[in-house]
Amino acid sequence: MCETDTPKTPGWKGWLDLPSPRISGAGGPWIDLSHRLTEELSRIPSFPQPYIRQISRIPDHRANVTEVHMVVHHGTHIDAPRHFIADGPTMDEVPLDRLYGTGVVWHFDVADSGSIDVADLERATPRMRPGDIVLIDTSRSRYINTDRYMQHACLSGEAAAWLVEQGAKLVGIDCPTPDLASPLRPPDFAFPVHYSLLSRGVLIAEHVTNLAPLAGKRAEIMFLGLNIAGSDGAPARPVARVID
């Protein structure tokens, strides 16, 4: 089941030594993996309410200008190691080759507030390879903007460690977090999945969507987050396409 604590808070352990990404030459259509960004989009309750407004509008002004005020973890986004690792790299320090490449998309049928364990990952196909991006589809994204969206499954701590050992480069999931859902966390919750992944430079992508057409397939994936100086994460509009 999903752990609620971790023995200690790790420091930065360095990037995993992974193969360089290669472009596959896939010819299929790109699929948008991001939610449309709105003020009402489901968010972690502790995050402040975002706002999006026009500060300049035609015809009163020469141009339309929109201002966005939100945490970088609102909507579809990437967590940089600095999000939980005090001395980890910030978003502008993440090497570009950590943000794109080939990978696998795995579907798991998981009950509300359930867990994805090592045995589930070991059974998943196609098999992952060192340097893969791993995207996890639980069909939870269809409940966005409802209470049920927050009743998502999580990875076990052992599953997170397994992904590190197998050489995952980025782990994305179609819900708010790969850790225990926020309504179930005790006051001293220690985010074991975030610490396990981010301490070894395995990036985390959250609030991913539209994974069903890719499930059970290898894919070419681009998860290009904004290059924000000193930031612990970044909004992204990721895309993926099936590798024939």
Secondary structure, 3 states (H helix, E strand, C coil): CCCCCCCCCCCCCCCCCCCCCCCCCCCCCCEECECCCCCCCCCCCCCCCCEEEEEECCCCCCCCEEEEECCCCCCCEEECHHHCCCCCCCHHHCCHHHCEEEEEEEECCCCCCCEECHHHHHHCCCCCCCCCEEEEECCHHHHCCCHHHHCCCEECHHHHHHHHHCCCCEEEECCCCCCCCHHHCCCCCCCHHHHHHHCCCCEEEECECCCHHHCCEEEEEECCECCCCCCCEEEECCEEEECC
